[in-house]
Amino acid sequence: MSWTGNLKVADIALSVMQTTRSSFVKTAGHQSVHWKIYSHSLKKKLYLKVNKEKTKVAYMRDIKYLSCAFGRIKGKCQYYIHADSIGKMKAKIRELTGRNNGWGYEYRKQRLRCYLRGWLNYFKLAGLKHRIEEWDAWLRRRIRMCIWKSLKWVKPRFRNLKRLVVDEQRVRIAAFCRKQYCRMSIHPTVHAALSNDRLLRAGYPTFRMYYYPLLKG
């Protein structure tokens, strides 16, 4: 093989080793053995420097790679969303549904659509089906909280609730209620006025709306 061929092999090896900085082992006892073999190959054969902070040999449940975690289901290795990635997703949605950002309804819907579509496209193969309903319920509570905050005063709250809820006594109690916005988002009267169907018809996105079409596609 010519020297140019050797360079190409080295470049490929370098790019692979730089992008895949973690290795999987079946048991914790294999960790030290694999670490010695792995670091020796990097240093002696590929002449690379080993960054101990970024390179590790660990059990697959302890690995986070490209925002994903790994585990075994029915004896097969599967990847799923890492807990840190879920936390970042919720923090971003809290930002998009913040009570004090001054956004209008339509702009908030647009930002939520863009974020949910991109996030679900990235993690569509990570087995989200059992978490979709939970996240949708949480997202709708955040949306109800924003809408309730935007009404501000008793009169607009009473007027808007009366259009959607028949029982005037329930409407009056909810309109004069002084609980925090997050607690009012789960109030029975507010929930009846801003039901799941009404929020969907109003154009607010959900995880379910974008996730299941991805599976079919």
BABALUM-910955 format. One record per residue: residue number from 1; residue in one letter; x, y, z of N, C-alpha, C in turn. Coordinates in Angstrom, 1 decimal. Layout:
BEGIN
   seq   type      n_u      n_v      n_w     ca_u     ca_v     ca_w      c_u      c_v      c_w
   NUM      a        X        Y        Z        X        Y        Z        X        Y        Z
...
//
This chain:
BEGIN
   seq   type      n_u      n_v      n_w     ca_u     ca_v     ca_w      c_u      c_v      c_w
     1      m      0.9     -1.2      0.0      0.0      0.0      0.0      0.9      1.2      0.0
     2      s      0.6      2.2     -0.8      1.3      3.4     -0.9      1.2      4.3      0.4
     3      w      2.0      5.3      0.4      2.0      6.2      1.6      0.7      7.0      1.6
     4      t      0.2      7.3      0.4     -1.1      8.0      0.3     -2.3      7.1      0.9
     5      g     -2.2      5.8      0.6     -3.2      4.9      1.1     -3.1      4.8      2.6
     6      n     -1.9      4.8      3.1     -1.7      4.8      4.6     -2.3      6.0      5.2
     7      l     -2.2      7.2      4.6     -2.7      8.4      5.1     -4.2      8.3      5.1
     8      k     -4.8      7.8      4.1     -6.3      7.7      4.0     -6.8      6.8      5.1
     9      v     -6.1      5.6      5.3     -6.5      4.7      6.4     -6.4      5.5      7.8
    10      a     -5.3      6.2      8.0     -5.2      6.9      9.2     -6.2      8.0      9.4
    11      d     -6.5      8.7      8.3     -7.6      9.7      8.4     -8.9      9.1      8.8
    12      i     -9.3      8.0      8.2    -10.5      7.3      8.5    -10.5      6.8      9.9
    13      a     -9.5      6.2     10.4     -9.4      5.7     11.7     -9.5      6.9     12.7
    14      l     -8.8      8.0     12.4     -8.9      9.2     13.3    -10.3      9.7     13.4
    15      s    -11.0      9.8     12.3    -12.3     10.4     12.3    -13.3      9.5     13.1
    16      v    -13.1      8.1     12.9    -14.0      7.2     13.6    -13.7      7.2     15.1
    17      m    -12.5      7.2     15.5    -12.1      7.2     16.9    -12.5      8.5     17.6
    18      q    -12.5      9.6     16.9    -12.9     10.9     17.5    -14.4     11.0     17.6
    19      t    -15.1     10.4     16.7    -16.6     10.5     16.8    -17.2      9.5     17.7
    20      t    -16.5      8.3     17.8    -17.0      7.3     18.7    -16.1      7.2     19.9
    21      r    -16.2      8.0     20.9    -15.3      8.0     22.0    -15.7      7.1     23.2
    22      s    -16.7      6.3     23.1    -17.2      5.5     24.1    -17.3      4.0     23.6
    23      s    -17.0      3.1     24.4    -17.1      1.7     24.1    -18.0      1.0     25.1
    24      f    -18.7     -0.1     24.6    -19.6     -0.9     25.5    -19.0     -2.1     26.0
    25      v    -19.3     -2.5     27.2    -18.9     -3.8     27.8    -20.1     -4.4     28.4
    26      k    -20.0     -5.8     28.5    -21.2     -6.5     29.0    -21.3     -6.5     30.5
    27      t    -20.1     -6.5     31.2    -20.1     -6.5     32.6    -19.2     -5.4     33.1
    28      a    -19.4     -5.0     34.4    -18.5     -4.0     35.0    -17.1     -4.5     35.2
    29      g    -16.9     -5.9     35.4    -15.6     -6.4     35.6    -14.7     -6.3     34.4
    30      h    -15.3     -6.3     33.2    -14.5     -6.1     32.0    -14.0     -4.7     31.8
    31      q    -14.4     -3.8     32.6    -14.1     -2.4     32.3    -12.6     -2.1     32.3
    32      s    -11.9     -2.5     33.3    -10.4     -2.2     33.4     -9.6     -2.9     32.3
    33      v    -10.0     -4.2     32.0     -9.3     -4.9     30.9     -9.5     -4.2     29.6
    34      h    -10.7     -3.9     29.3    -11.0     -3.3     28.0    -10.4     -1.9     27.9
    35      w    -10.3     -1.2     29.0     -9.7      0.1     29.0     -8.2      0.1     28.7
    36      k     -7.5     -0.9     29.2     -6.1     -1.0     28.9     -5.9     -1.4     27.4
    37      i     -6.7     -2.3     26.9     -6.6     -2.6     25.5     -6.9     -1.4     24.6
    38      y     -8.0     -0.8     24.9     -8.5      0.3     24.1     -7.5      1.5     24.1
    39      s     -7.0      1.9     25.3     -6.1      3.0     25.3     -4.7      2.6     24.7
    40      h     -4.3      1.4     24.8     -3.0      1.0     24.2     -3.2      1.0     22.6
    41      s     -4.3      0.6     22.1     -4.5      0.6     20.6     -4.5      2.1     20.1
    42      l     -5.1      3.0     20.9     -5.2      4.3     20.5     -3.8      5.0     20.5
    43      k     -3.0      4.7     21.5     -1.7      5.3     21.6     -0.6      4.7     20.7
    44      k     -0.6      3.4     20.7      0.6      2.7     20.0      0.3      2.5     18.5
    45      k     -1.0      2.2     18.1     -1.2      1.9     16.8     -1.7      3.1     15.9
    46      l     -2.5      3.9     16.5     -3.0      5.1     15.8     -2.3      6.4     16.2
    47      y     -1.5      6.3     17.3     -0.7      7.5     17.7     -1.6      8.6     18.1
    48      l     -2.6      8.3     18.8     -3.6      9.3     19.3     -3.4      9.6     20.8
    49      k     -3.7     10.8     21.2     -3.8     11.1     22.6     -5.1     10.8     23.1
    50      v     -5.2     10.1     24.3     -6.4      9.7     24.9     -6.8     10.7     25.9
    51      n     -8.0     11.3     25.7     -8.6     12.2     26.7     -9.4     11.4     27.7
    52      k     -8.9     11.3     28.9     -9.6     10.5     29.9    -11.0     11.0     30.3
    53      e    -11.2     12.3     30.1    -12.5     12.9     30.5    -13.6     12.5     29.5
    54      k    -13.2     12.4     28.2    -14.1     12.2     27.1    -14.2     10.7     26.7
    55      t    -13.2      9.9     27.0    -13.1      8.6     26.6    -13.3      7.7     27.8
    56      k    -14.2      6.7     27.7    -14.4      5.8     28.8    -14.9      4.5     28.3
    57      v    -14.6      3.4     29.1    -15.2      2.1     28.8    -16.1      1.8     30.0
    58      a    -17.4      1.6     29.7    -18.4      1.5     30.8    -19.5      0.6     30.4
    59      y    -20.3      0.2     31.4    -21.5     -0.6     31.1    -22.4      0.3     30.2
    60      m    -23.2     -0.3     29.3    -23.9      0.5     28.3    -25.0      1.4     29.0
    61      r    -25.5      1.0     30.1    -26.5      1.9     30.8    -25.9      3.2     31.3
    62      d    -24.6      3.3     31.4    -23.9      4.5     31.9    -23.4      5.4     30.8
    63      i    -23.7      5.0     29.5    -23.2      5.7     28.3    -24.2      6.7     27.9
    64      k    -23.8      7.9     27.6    -24.7      8.9     26.9    -23.9      9.3     25.6
    65      y    -24.6      9.0     24.5    -23.9      9.3     23.2    -25.0     10.0     22.3
    66      l    -24.7     11.2     21.8    -25.6     11.9     20.9    -26.9     12.0     21.6
    67      s    -27.0     12.3     22.9    -28.2     12.6     23.7    -29.0     11.3     23.9
    68      c    -28.4     10.1     23.6    -29.1      8.9     23.7    -28.5      8.0     24.8
    69      a    -29.3      7.1     25.4    -28.8      6.2     26.4    -29.0      4.8     25.8
    70      f    -28.5      3.7     26.4    -28.6      2.4     25.8    -28.9      1.4     26.9
    71      g    -29.6      0.4     26.5    -30.0     -0.7     27.4    -30.3     -2.0     26.6
    72      r    -30.7     -3.0     27.4    -31.0     -4.3     26.7    -32.5     -4.6     26.9
    73      i    -33.2     -4.9     25.9    -34.6     -5.4     25.9    -34.7     -6.7     25.2
    74      k    -35.1     -7.7     25.9    -35.2     -9.1     25.4    -33.9     -9.6     24.8
    75      g    -32.8     -9.2     25.5    -31.5     -9.7     25.1    -30.8     -8.9     24.0
    76      k    -31.5     -7.9     23.5    -31.0     -7.0     22.4    -30.7     -5.6     22.9
    77      c    -29.6     -5.1     22.3    -29.2     -3.7     22.7    -30.2     -2.7     22.0
    78      q    -30.8     -1.8     22.8    -31.7     -0.8     22.3    -31.3      0.6     22.8
    79      y    -31.6      1.6     22.0    -31.3      2.9     22.5    -32.5      3.7     22.8
    80      y    -32.5      4.6     23.8    -33.6      5.4     24.1    -33.1      6.7     24.6
    81      i    -34.0      7.6     24.9    -33.6      9.0     25.2    -33.0      9.0     26.6
    82      h    -31.9      9.7     26.7    -31.2      9.9     28.0    -32.1     10.8     28.9
    83      a    -32.0     10.6     30.2    -32.8     11.5     31.1    -32.4     12.9     31.0
    84      d    -31.1     13.2     30.8    -30.7     14.6     30.6    -31.3     15.2     29.4
    85      s    -31.5     14.5     28.3    -32.2     15.0     27.1    -33.6     15.3     27.3
    86      i    -34.3     14.5     28.1    -35.7     14.8     28.5    -35.8     16.0     29.3
    87      g    -34.8     16.2     30.3    -34.8     17.4     31.1    -34.6     18.7     30.2
    88      k    -33.7     18.6     29.2    -33.5     19.7     28.3    -34.7     20.0     27.5
    89      m    -35.4     19.0     27.1    -36.6     19.2     26.3    -37.7     19.9     27.1
    90      k    -37.9     19.5     28.4    -38.9     20.1     29.2    -38.5     21.6     29.6
    91      a    -37.2     21.8     29.8    -36.7     23.2     30.0    -37.0     24.1     28.8
    92      k    -36.8     23.6     27.6    -37.1     24.4     26.4    -38.6     24.6     26.3
    93      i    -39.4     23.7     26.6    -40.8     23.9     26.5    -41.3     24.9     27.5
    94      r    -40.7     24.8     28.7    -41.0     25.8     29.8    -40.6     27.2     29.3
    95      e    -39.5     27.3     28.5    -39.2     28.6     28.0    -40.2     29.1     26.9
    96      l    -40.6     28.1     26.0    -41.6     28.5     25.0    -43.0     28.8     25.5
    97      t    -43.3     28.2     26.7    -44.6     28.5     27.3    -44.5     29.3     28.5
    98      g    -43.4     30.1     28.6    -43.2     31.0     29.7    -44.4     32.1     29.8
    99      r    -44.7     32.4     31.0    -45.8     33.3     31.3    -45.4     34.8     31.0
   100      n    -44.1     35.1     31.0    -43.7     36.5     31.0    -42.9     36.8     29.7
   101      n    -43.0     36.0     28.7    -42.2     36.4     27.5    -42.9     37.3     26.5
   102      g    -44.2     37.6     26.8    -44.9     38.6     26.0    -45.3     38.1     24.6
   103      w    -45.3     36.8     24.3    -45.6     36.3     23.0    -47.1     36.2     22.8
   104      g    -47.5     36.4     21.5    -48.9     36.2     21.2    -49.2     34.7     21.0
   105      y    -50.5     34.4     20.9    -50.9     33.1     20.7    -50.4     32.4     19.5
   106      e    -50.5     33.1     18.3    -50.0     32.5     17.1    -48.5     32.3     17.0
   107      y    -47.8     33.2     17.5    -46.3     33.1     17.5    -45.9     31.9     18.5
   108      r    -46.6     31.8     19.6    -46.2     30.7     20.5    -46.5     29.3     19.8
   109      k    -47.7     29.2     19.1    -48.0     28.0     18.4    -46.9     27.7     17.4
   110      q    -46.5     28.7     16.7    -45.5     28.5     15.6    -44.2     27.9     16.2
   111      r    -43.7     28.5     17.3    -42.5     28.1     17.9    -42.6     26.7     18.5
   112      l    -43.8     26.4     19.1    -44.0     25.0     19.6    -44.0     24.0     18.5
   113      r    -44.6     24.3     17.4    -44.7     23.4     16.2    -43.3     23.1     15.7
   114      c    -42.5     24.1     15.5    -41.1     23.9     15.0    -40.3     23.1     15.9
   115      y    -40.4     23.4     17.2    -39.5     22.6     18.2    -40.0     21.2     18.3
   116      l    -41.3     20.9     18.4    -41.7     19.5     18.6    -41.4     18.7     17.4
   117      r    -41.6     19.3     16.2    -41.4     18.5     15.0    -39.9     18.1     14.9
   118      g    -39.0     19.1     15.1    -37.6     18.8     15.1    -37.1     17.8     16.1
   119      w    -37.6     17.9     17.3    -37.2     17.1     18.4    -37.7     15.6     18.2
   120      l    -38.9     15.5     17.8    -39.5     14.1     17.5    -38.8     13.5     16.3
   121      n    -38.5     14.2     15.3    -37.7     13.7     14.2    -36.4     13.1     14.6
   122      y    -35.7     13.8     15.5    -34.4     13.3     16.0    -34.5     12.0     16.8
   123      f    -35.6     11.9     17.7    -35.7     10.8     18.6    -36.8      9.8     18.2
   124      k    -37.2      9.8     16.9    -38.4      9.0     16.5    -38.2      7.5     16.7
   125      l    -36.9      7.0     16.7    -36.7      5.6     16.8    -36.3      5.2     18.3
   126      a    -36.5      6.1     19.2    -36.1      5.8     20.6    -37.1      5.2     21.5
   127      g    -38.3      4.8     20.9    -39.3      4.1     21.7    -40.0      5.1     22.6
   128      l    -40.7      6.1     22.1    -41.3      7.2     22.9    -42.8      6.9     23.1
   129      k    -43.3      5.8     22.6    -44.8      5.6     22.6    -45.3      5.6     24.0
   130      h    -44.7      5.1     25.0    -45.2      5.0     26.3    -45.1      6.3     27.1
   131      r    -44.4      7.3     26.5    -44.2      8.6     27.2    -45.0      9.7     26.5
   132      i    -45.6      9.5     25.3    -46.2     10.5     24.6    -47.4     11.1     25.3
   133      e    -48.3     10.3     25.9    -49.5     10.7     26.6    -49.1     11.6     27.8
   134      e    -48.1     11.1     28.5    -47.7     11.9     29.7    -47.2     13.2     29.3
   135      w    -46.3     13.3     28.3    -45.8     14.6     27.9    -46.9     15.5     27.3
   136      d    -47.9     15.0     26.6    -49.0     15.8     26.0    -49.8     16.4     27.2
   137      a    -50.1     15.6     28.2    -50.8     16.1     29.3    -50.1     17.3     30.0
   138      w    -48.8     17.1     30.2    -48.0     18.2     30.8    -47.9     19.4     29.9
   139      l    -47.8     19.2     28.6    -47.8     20.4     27.6    -49.1     21.1     27.6
   140      r    -50.2     20.4     27.7    -51.5     21.1     27.7    -51.7     21.9     29.0
   141      r    -51.2     21.4     30.1    -51.2     22.2     31.4    -50.4     23.5     31.2
   142      r    -49.3     23.4     30.6    -48.5     24.6     30.4    -49.2     25.6     29.5
   143      i    -49.9     25.1     28.4    -50.7     26.0     27.5    -51.8     26.6     28.3
   144      r    -52.6     25.9     29.1    -53.7     26.4     29.8    -53.2     27.5     30.8
   145      m    -52.0     27.3     31.4    -51.5     28.2     32.3    -51.2     29.6     31.6
   146      c    -50.6     29.5     30.4    -50.4     30.7     29.6    -51.6     31.5     29.2
   147      i    -52.7     30.7     28.8    -53.9     31.4     28.4    -54.6     32.0     29.6
   148      w    -54.6     31.3     30.8    -55.2     31.9     32.0    -54.4     33.1     32.4
   149      k    -53.1     33.1     32.3    -52.3     34.3     32.7    -52.6     35.5     31.8
   150      s    -52.9     35.2     30.5    -53.1     36.3     29.6    -54.4     37.0     29.8
   151      l    -55.4     36.4     30.5    -56.7     37.0     30.8    -56.6     38.0     31.9
   152      k    -55.7     37.8     32.8    -55.2     38.8     33.9    -56.3     39.1     34.9
   153      w    -57.4     39.7     34.5    -58.4     40.3     35.4    -59.6     39.4     35.5
   154      v    -60.5     39.7     36.6    -61.6     38.8     36.9    -62.7     39.0     35.7
   155      k    -62.9     40.2     35.2    -64.0     40.4     34.2    -63.7     39.6     32.9
   156      p    -62.5     39.7     32.3    -62.2     38.9     31.1    -62.2     37.4     31.4
   157      r    -61.8     37.0     32.6    -61.9     35.6     32.9    -63.3     35.1     33.0
   158      f    -64.2     35.9     33.7    -65.6     35.5     33.8    -66.2     35.5     32.4
   159      r    -66.0     36.5     31.6    -66.6     36.6     30.3    -66.2     35.4     29.4
   160      n    -65.0     35.1     29.4    -64.5     34.0     28.5    -64.9     32.6     29.0
   161      l    -64.9     32.4     30.3    -65.3     31.1     30.8    -66.8     30.9     30.6
   162      k    -67.6     32.0     30.7    -69.1     31.9     30.6    -69.4     31.4     29.2
   163      r    -68.6     31.8     28.2    -68.9     31.4     26.8    -68.7     29.9     26.6
   164      l    -67.9     29.3     27.5    -67.5     27.9     27.2    -68.1     26.9     28.3
   165      v    -68.5     27.4     29.5    -69.0     26.6     30.5    -70.4     27.1     30.9
   166      v    -71.4     26.1     30.9    -72.8     26.5     31.1    -73.1     27.0     32.6
   167      d    -72.5     26.2     33.5    -72.8     26.5     34.9    -72.2     27.8     35.4
   168      e    -73.0     28.9     35.6    -72.5     30.2     35.9    -71.8     30.2     37.3
   169      q    -72.3     29.4     38.2    -71.8     29.4     39.6    -70.3     28.8     39.5
   170      r    -70.1     27.8     38.8    -68.7     27.3     38.6    -67.8     28.3     37.9
   171      v    -68.4     29.0     37.0    -67.6     30.1     36.3    -67.2     31.2     37.2
   172      r    -68.1     31.6     38.1    -67.9     32.7     39.0    -66.8     32.3     40.0
   173      i    -66.9     31.0     40.5    -65.9     30.5     41.5    -64.5     30.5     40.9
   174      a    -64.4     30.0     39.6    -63.1     30.0     39.0    -62.5     31.4     38.7
   175      a    -63.4     32.3     38.2    -63.0     33.6     37.9    -62.4     34.4     39.0
   176      f    -63.0     34.2     40.2    -62.6     34.9     41.4    -61.5     34.1     42.2
   177      c    -61.1     32.9     41.7    -60.2     32.1     42.4    -58.8     32.8     42.4
   178      r    -58.1     32.8     43.5    -56.8     33.5     43.6    -55.6     32.5     43.6
   179      k    -55.8     31.3     43.2    -54.7     30.3     43.2    -53.7     30.7     42.1
   180      q    -52.5     30.1     42.3    -51.4     30.4     41.3    -51.8     29.8     39.9
   181      y    -51.2     30.4     38.9    -51.5     30.0     37.5    -51.3     28.5     37.3
   182      c    -50.2     28.0     37.8    -50.0     26.5     37.6    -51.0     25.7     38.2
   183      r    -51.6     26.1     39.3    -52.7     25.3     40.0    -54.0     25.5     39.2
   184      m    -54.2     26.7     38.7    -55.4     27.0     38.0    -55.5     26.2     36.6
   185      s    -54.3     25.8     36.1    -54.3     25.0     34.9    -54.9     23.7     35.0
   186      i    -55.0     23.2     36.3    -55.7     21.9     36.5    -57.0     22.0     37.2
   187      h    -57.5     23.3     37.3    -58.8     23.5     37.9    -59.9     22.9     37.0
   188      p    -60.9     22.2     37.6    -61.9     21.5     36.8    -62.6     22.5     35.8
   189      t    -63.0     23.7     36.2    -63.7     24.6     35.3    -62.8     25.1     34.2
   190      v    -61.5     25.4     34.5    -60.6     25.8     33.4    -60.3     24.7     32.5
   191      h    -60.2     23.5     33.0    -60.0     22.3     32.2    -61.1     22.0     31.3
   192      a    -62.4     22.2     31.8    -63.6     22.0     30.9    -63.7     23.1     29.9
   193      a    -63.3     24.3     30.2    -63.3     25.4     29.2    -62.3     25.3     28.1
   194      l    -61.1     24.9     28.6    -59.9     24.7     27.6    -59.6     23.2     27.5
   195      s    -60.6     22.5     27.0    -60.5     21.0     26.9    -59.4     20.7     25.9
   196      n    -59.1     19.4     25.8    -58.1     18.9     24.9    -58.5     19.2     23.4
   197      d    -59.8     18.9     23.1    -60.3     19.1     21.8    -60.3     20.6     21.4
   198      r    -60.7     21.4     22.3    -60.6     22.9     22.0    -59.2     23.4     21.7
   199      l    -58.3     22.9     22.5    -56.9     23.3     22.3    -56.4     22.8     20.9
   200      l    -56.8     21.6     20.6    -56.4     21.0     19.3    -57.0     21.8     18.1
   201      r    -58.3     22.2     18.2    -59.0     22.9     17.2    -58.4     24.3     17.1
   202      a    -57.9     24.9     18.2    -57.3     26.2     18.2    -55.9     26.2     17.5
   203      g    -55.3     25.0     17.3    -54.1     25.0     16.5    -52.9     24.7     17.4
   204      y    -53.1     24.4     18.7    -51.9     24.1     19.6    -51.4     22.7     19.3
   205      p    -50.1     22.6     19.1    -49.5     21.3     18.7    -49.4     20.3     19.9
   206      t    -49.3     19.1     19.6    -49.1     18.0     20.7    -48.0     17.1     20.2
   207      f    -47.4     16.3     21.1    -46.4     15.3     20.7    -47.1     14.3     19.8
   208      r    -48.3     13.9     20.2    -49.0     12.8     19.4    -49.2     13.2     18.0
   209      m    -49.4     14.5     17.8    -49.7     15.0     16.4    -48.6     14.7     15.5
   210      y    -47.3     14.8     15.9    -46.2     14.7     15.1    -45.5     13.3     15.2
   211      y    -45.7     12.6     16.3    -45.0     11.3     16.5    -45.6     10.2     15.7
   212      y    -46.9     10.0     15.7    -47.4      8.8     15.0    -47.3      8.9     13.5
   213      p    -47.5     10.1     12.9    -47.2     10.1     11.4    -45.7      9.7     11.1
   214      l    -44.8     10.0     12.0    -43.4      9.6     11.7    -43.2      8.1     11.7
   215      l    -44.0      7.4     12.6    -43.9      6.0     12.6    -44.4      5.3     11.3
   216      k    -45.5      5.9     10.8    -46.1      5.4      9.6    -45.2      5.7      8.4
   217      g    -44.6      6.9      8.5    -43.7      7.2      7.3    -42.4      6.4      7.3
//
